[in-house]
Amino acid sequence: MKKLLSILLAVLMVFALVGCSNEQAPAEEGGEATGDTVKIGVCIYQFDDNFMTLFRNNIQAYFDDLNSKGGTQYEVTIVDGANDAATQTEQVNTFISQGVDALIVNLVQTTSDALAKAIEDSGIPCVFINREIADYQYSAKTCYVGADARDSGTYQGQIIFDQPEHGDLNGDGKVSYIMIMGDPENSDAKNRTEYSIKYLTDNGVEVECLYQETGNWDQAKGQELVASALASNGDAIEVVFCNNDAMAIGAAQAIEAAGRTVGKDIYLVGVDALAECVEMVNAGTMTGTVLNDADGQAAACCDTVLKLLAGEEIANKVNYVPYVMVTAE
Ligand code: BGC
């Protein structure tokens, strides 16, 4: 009986050993596979942003497409900075300590270059997107892909200038407008605010700002601010400039609720050309918008990541994908 038991024990031990080595097998396979797996960490300033949602979905789709072709596989991890700089710093540090092969970073905070410097020190190639750090010298392994926000502002001004009486609906000799801004630290917000008005004044149009507030790129906030501006300024408002389309959708709701009619007694412009806004422009409930090319920018960003991974030098450190003016015409 004792002998039988020891044989049984020995057999069990052999099974246990085989079991162990079987468990290890996939890990080894995984280990081999990582040679052909490129890890990419993507930090988005905030998932709850219409435009950046398009952008991040395009990044994911780009690498999904490459993966479906076989060959090198790209493991893309996208994280939400929740519009909090400390959260984002932690996320970047985690990616760095995990040793990702490349980073794509949409900064929460562009007024400091500390995080960009930390990324450079790590030696990991990185493409910054959408939010440009002012006057920053990108290193050999870092660069920026976005759009020149001055142009989007200029197009907004041009859309209004192209309206009858250049936007002066009440014929009092000046265009009275309100400005709903994105995050005021953001260069897109600053440039759109400045250049939309600059186009009008450069073309000899007199302007008057009745109200300027920060809507933080957010639809609900845009609606709230425009409703309050319409309540206090009434019919005096001829043009509503919004730094982006999300806030313009909110503005359109407030305009309708106030009994005003876009194209008849008020004009409304945004930026991004979200599908919903292109429909609104065609329906006349928005005067115009400007295409902020999320497809083109995501493609340029991912192409650049591949070049950096291949050790190529990026000649164009700041890559601006052009904006396109969108009106019903
Ligand atoms: C877009 C906004 C977006 C912002 C985020 C801008 O370029 O026009 O819609 O909220 O980027 O940084």
Boltz pocket constraint, residues with backbone or C-beta under 6 A from the ligand:
constraints:
  - pocket:
      binder: B
      contacts: [[A, 49], [A, 50], [A, 51], [A, 52], [A, 130], [A, 131], [A, 182], [A, 186], [A, 188], [A, 217], [A, 243], [A, 244], [A, 245], [A, 246], [A, 271], [A, 272], [A, 292]]
      max_distance: 6.0
